[in-house]
């Protein structure tokens, strides 16, 4: 009996660990993202902006961050929203929704994309598949 337990322990220690899913490389530097044209609507007391993004890079984008900034007519900033994704695999499309409380001086908005290992280059598409 002891021999069987020792043999099982030796096999368990020698056998390599098998991952359940493949580990892909991470983007280092500039990540390529495609996005649809943002649609902004007022819903109650909140401005909601929706669009889709797609990872057009060959590697996984890790720590993706999307910041929305609002400005008044004079160019003074107003608070916006931020979304973060842990990771976005190559070719994956995901929906983004940014929600910002309405302020009286809102006039225009911009977006800034970044990720944990660098910057993001974006290109707008009519649709994403």
N, C-alpha and C positions, 0 to 999 in steps of 0.2 A: 504494500500500500504506500509506504514511504517513497519507494522508488518511483511509482506513478506520479506522486505529487511533485517530486523533484524534477522528473522529466517534463511535466507540464509547466513548471516554473521556468526551466531552462528554455523551453520553446517560446514561452511568452516573452522572455527577456531578449531573445535573439530575433524574433519576428519583427520586421520593420512596421512602423505605424502606417496605416493606409488612410488617406484623407477621403472624406465622403464627397468632396467636390474639388475641382482643380483650383489651384491658386494662380491667379493671373498677375502679371506685372502691373505696377502702378505707373501712372504718367508722372514723369519728372520734367518740370519746365512748363511748356505751353500745352494746354489741353484744348482740343478742338470740339466745340459744341455747336450743334444746330438747334435753332429754336423757331417756333412759330411766332407770328406777330402777336404781341400781347393785346388782350382784350380787357379794357378797364370799364367797370360799371359801378354805379352807386347802388348799394344794397342796404337800405335803412340808414344808419349813421356810420357806415363803413364803405370805403372805396376798395373794391375787390379787383385784382388784376390776375388774369389766368393766361397761361401759355404752356406749351410743351417743350421739353428739351430732349436732345438725343446726344449721346456720347459718340462722336465721329472719330475719336482717337482709337488707336489699336490696343491701348492698355486701359485699365480701370482708373477712373478718376476718383480719388479718395479725398474726403473732407470738402466736398463741394459746398460753396457758400454763395448765396444770391442775396444781395442787398438792394433794396429799392429806396431811392431818395426822392423826396418831394421838395419843390421850390415854389416860392410866391413870384409875382410879376417882377419884383426887383432882384430876384435871384437869391433871396435868403432861404436857407434850408428849413424844412419842416420834418418832423419825425416820419419814418417809413417803416417797412417791415423787413425781416430777414428770414430766410429759410436755409437750412443746412441738411445735406444728405451725407450719410456715412460713406457711401460708395455708389458709383454708377458704372456698370460694366459696359464694355464696348458694344455699340449697336442698340443699347437699351433706351427706350423712350419712356419718359415719365412726365406726369402733369404737375405743374407748379401753381400754387395759389398764394398770393400775397394779399394781406388784409391790413388796411391802415385806417384808423379813425379819421373822419372828416374834420378838417379845420377850415375856417373861413377864408384863409389866404392861399389855398392850394391852387396851383396853376399848371405845373408841368412836373414830370417825373423822369428819372433815369435809373438804370440798373448797373450794378457792378458785380461781376462774377470773379470768383477766385477759388483756389483749392489748396489743399495742405502742402503740396509740393511745387507750387508755382502759380502761373497766371492762366487765364482762359481767353481764347479767341472765339468769338461767336459769329455765326452767319445766320441770317433770317431766311427761312424757307416758307413757302405757301402751306405745305403740309409735311408731316414726318411719318415715315413708315418704318 
